[in-house]
């Protein structure tokens, strides 16, 4: 099996596992309903509730913020495994993460009564996918430098 095919399979398996776990995380505490659309469960103002949480419940706010970022880091990383390189790839991965997050928030708004759709989640999730893409690029750069050094040693 060539390297390109292996990376494609690795990416597909990674995405399947990631989306399976993501669904478990977002669906677990839900009380499902059909087309709830309660406007009180919708927040379009960035950091409206988070300011309060940081002021009065700091640990909860940190866990909420970091949890939302970390939830999407694997997506950004996995999406970088195969494909073109450079800034265009990072931008595509970040936009893809944003769209997946928007889908999650839409799902929460339409089909749950126990969670709200929040712009903060969209911001943190998108940031997480970007961090994942950067992490992959950094690790790939380190790997390439190590390979280059090893080849230079062999050439000497």
C-alpha positions as CSV (number, residue, x, y, z in Angstrom):
1,X,0.0,0.0,0.0
2,X,1.5,3.3,-1.0
3,X,1.8,6.3,1.4
4,X,-1.0,8.3,-0.3
5,X,-3.5,5.5,0.0
6,X,-2.5,4.8,3.7
7,X,-3.0,8.5,4.5
8,X,-6.4,8.5,2.9
9,X,-7.5,5.4,4.9
10,X,-6.0,6.9,8.1
11,X,-7.9,10.1,7.5
12,X,-11.2,8.4,6.9
13,X,-10.9,6.1,9.9
14,X,-9.9,9.1,12.0
15,X,-12.9,11.1,10.8
16,X,-15.2,8.3,11.5
17,X,-14.0,7.8,15.0
18,X,-13.9,11.5,15.7
19,X,-17.5,12.1,14.5
20,X,-18.7,9.1,16.4
21,X,-17.2,10.4,19.6
22,X,-18.4,14.0,18.8
23,X,-21.9,12.7,18.5
24,X,-21.7,10.9,21.8
25,X,-20.4,14.1,23.5
26,X,-23.0,16.4,22.1
27,X,-25.9,13.9,22.4
28,X,-25.3,12.4,25.8
29,X,-27.1,14.9,28.2
30,X,-29.8,15.9,25.8
31,X,-33.5,15.7,26.3
32,X,-34.6,15.4,22.7
33,X,-37.6,17.2,21.2
34,X,-38.7,17.8,17.6
35,X,-38.1,21.4,16.3
36,X,-37.9,23.1,19.7
37,X,-36.8,26.5,18.4
38,X,-37.0,28.2,21.8
39,X,-35.5,31.7,21.3
40,X,-34.2,31.7,24.9
41,X,-31.8,28.9,24.0
42,X,-30.1,31.0,21.3
43,X,-27.3,33.4,21.9
44,X,-25.8,35.5,19.1
45,X,-23.9,37.9,21.4
46,X,-20.3,36.8,21.8
47,X,-19.2,36.2,25.4
48,X,-22.5,37.4,26.9
49,X,-22.7,34.6,29.4
50,X,-19.0,33.8,29.5
51,X,-18.2,37.2,31.2
52,X,-20.6,36.3,34.0
53,X,-19.1,32.8,34.3
54,X,-15.6,34.1,34.4
55,X,-16.5,36.6,37.1
56,X,-18.5,34.2,39.4
57,X,-17.6,30.6,38.3
58,X,-14.1,30.8,37.0
59,X,-13.4,27.0,37.0
60,X,-16.6,26.3,35.1
61,X,-15.8,29.0,32.6
62,X,-12.3,27.7,32.0
63,X,-13.6,24.1,31.6
64,X,-16.3,25.3,29.2
65,X,-13.9,27.3,27.1
66,X,-11.1,24.8,27.0
67,X,-13.5,22.0,26.5
68,X,-15.0,23.6,23.4
69,X,-11.6,24.3,22.0
70,X,-10.1,20.9,22.7
71,X,-13.2,19.2,21.3
72,X,-12.4,20.4,17.8
73,X,-8.5,20.1,17.9
74,X,-8.6,16.5,16.6
75,X,-10.8,17.6,13.7
76,X,-8.3,20.2,12.5
77,X,-5.5,17.7,13.0
78,X,-7.2,14.9,11.1
79,X,-8.2,17.2,8.2
80,X,-4.6,18.2,7.7
81,X,-3.4,14.6,7.3
82,X,-4.1,14.4,3.6
83,X,-4.2,17.1,0.9
84,X,-2.6,20.3,-0.1
85,X,-0.3,22.2,2.1
86,X,0.0,25.9,3.1
87,X,-2.3,28.7,4.2
88,X,-5.2,27.6,1.8
89,X,-5.4,24.2,3.5
90,X,-5.4,25.9,7.0
91,X,-8.2,28.2,5.9
92,X,-10.2,25.3,4.4
93,X,-9.8,23.2,7.6
94,X,-10.8,26.2,9.8
95,X,-13.9,26.9,7.7
96,X,-14.8,23.1,7.8
97,X,-14.5,23.2,11.6
98,X,-16.7,26.3,11.7
99,X,-19.3,24.6,9.5
100,X,-19.3,21.4,11.7
101,X,-19.6,23.5,14.8
102,X,-22.5,25.5,13.2
103,X,-24.2,22.1,12.4
104,X,-23.8,21.1,16.1
105,X,-25.2,24.4,17.3
106,X,-28.1,24.1,14.9
107,X,-28.8,20.6,16.1
108,X,-28.8,21.7,19.7
109,X,-31.2,24.6,18.9
110,X,-33.7,22.5,16.9
111,X,-33.7,19.2,18.7
112,X,-32.9,19.7,22.4
113,X,-34.4,21.4,25.5
114,X,-31.4,21.0,27.7
115,X,-28.7,22.9,25.7
116,X,-28.5,26.2,24.1
117,X,-27.0,27.3,20.7
118,X,-24.3,29.7,21.6
119,X,-22.0,31.8,19.4
120,X,-19.2,31.2,22.0
121,X,-19.3,27.5,21.2
122,X,-18.9,28.4,17.5
123,X,-15.9,30.6,18.2
124,X,-14.2,28.2,20.5
125,X,-14.8,25.2,18.3
126,X,-13.5,27.0,15.2
127,X,-10.4,28.0,17.2
128,X,-9.9,24.4,18.2
129,X,-10.0,23.2,14.5
130,X,-7.4,25.9,13.7
131,X,-5.2,24.9,16.6
132,X,-5.4,21.3,15.4
133,X,-4.3,22.3,11.9
134,X,-1.4,24.3,13.3
135,X,-0.4,21.4,15.6
136,X,-0.3,19.1,12.6
137,X,1.8,21.6,10.6
138,X,4.3,21.9,13.5
139,X,4.6,18.2,14.0
140,X,5.0,17.6,10.3
141,X,7.8,20.3,10.2
142,X,9.6,18.7,13.1
143,X,9.3,15.3,11.4
144,X,10.6,16.6,8.1
145,X,13.6,18.2,9.9
146,X,14.4,15.0,11.7
147,X,14.3,13.0,8.4
148,X,16.5,15.6,6.8
149,X,19.1,15.4,9.6
150,X,19.0,11.6,9.4
151,X,19.5,11.7,5.6
152,X,22.4,14.1,6.0
153,X,24.0,11.8,8.6
154,X,23.7,8.9,6.2
155,X,25.2,10.9,3.3
156,X,28.3,11.7,5.4
